[in-house]
Amino acid sequence: MKSILLFITNIQHYHDRMNVTPVLDELVGEDCWFVDLSDTDKVLRVEADADKEPFIIVALEKLGFCCNRFVHDC
């Protein structure tokens, strides 16, 4: 079952986003993710099965980016 997964990253610029594109496209599919470069936390929003979460984190870390699960407490 697909969920919306949110991550705080340090993806800062367009060229950073281009570096993660092939990896994220392969992991979760094209058009299933978005990095908000205008947000302070550079939030990565991914539509994928929840079990993909650790793979996304590891893949981005291998590329040299920080990627932490976004936790929202109400």
ZIRAGI-V709292 format. One record per residue. N is the residue number from 1. RES is the residue in three letters. D_LAST is the distance of its C-alpha to the last C-alpha in whole Angstrom. Layout:
n=N res=RES d_last=D_LAST
n=N res=RES d_last=D_LAST
//
This chain:
n=1 res=MET d_last=24
n=2 res=LYS d_last=22
n=3 res=SER d_last=19
n=4 res=ILE d_last=17
n=5 res=LEU d_last=17
n=6 res=LEU d_last=15
n=7 res=PHE d_last=17
n=8 res=ILE d_last=18
n=9 res=THR d_last=21
n=10 res=ASN d_last=24
n=11 res=ILE d_last=26
n=12 res=GLN d_last=28
n=13 res=HIS d_last=30
n=14 res=TYR d_last=32
n=15 res=HIS d_last=34
n=16 res=ASP d_last=31
n=17 res=ARG d_last=30
n=18 res=MET d_last=33
n=19 res=ASN d_last=34
n=20 res=VAL d_last=31
n=21 res=THR d_last=32
n=22 res=PRO d_last=34
n=23 res=VAL d_last=32
n=24 res=LEU d_last=29
n=25 res=ASP d_last=31
n=26 res=GLU d_last=33
n=27 res=LEU d_last=30
n=28 res=VAL d_last=28
n=29 res=GLY d_last=30
n=30 res=GLU d_last=31
n=31 res=ASP d_last=29
n=32 res=CYS d_last=26
n=33 res=TRP d_last=24
n=34 res=PHE d_last=24
n=35 res=VAL d_last=23
n=36 res=ASP d_last=22
n=37 res=LEU d_last=25
n=38 res=SER d_last=24
n=39 res=ASP d_last=20
n=40 res=THR d_last=20
n=41 res=ASP d_last=18
n=42 res=LYS d_last=21
n=43 res=VAL d_last=18
n=44 res=LEU d_last=20
n=45 res=ARG d_last=19
n=46 res=VAL d_last=21
n=47 res=GLU d_last=22
n=48 res=ALA d_last=23
n=49 res=ASP d_last=23
n=50 res=ALA d_last=20
n=51 res=ASP d_last=23
n=52 res=LYS d_last=24
n=53 res=GLU d_last=21
n=54 res=PRO d_last=24
n=55 res=PHE d_last=27
n=56 res=ILE d_last=25
n=57 res=ILE d_last=24
n=58 res=VAL d_last=27
n=59 res=ALA d_last=29
n=60 res=LEU d_last=28
n=61 res=GLU d_last=28
n=62 res=LYS d_last=32
n=63 res=LEU d_last=32
n=64 res=GLY d_last=31
n=65 res=PHE d_last=28
n=66 res=CYS d_last=25
n=67 res=CYS d_last=22
n=68 res=ASN d_last=19
n=69 res=ARG d_last=16
n=70 res=PHE d_last=13
n=71 res=VAL d_last=10
n=72 res=HIS d_last=6
n=73 res=ASP d_last=4
n=74 res=CYS d_last=0
//
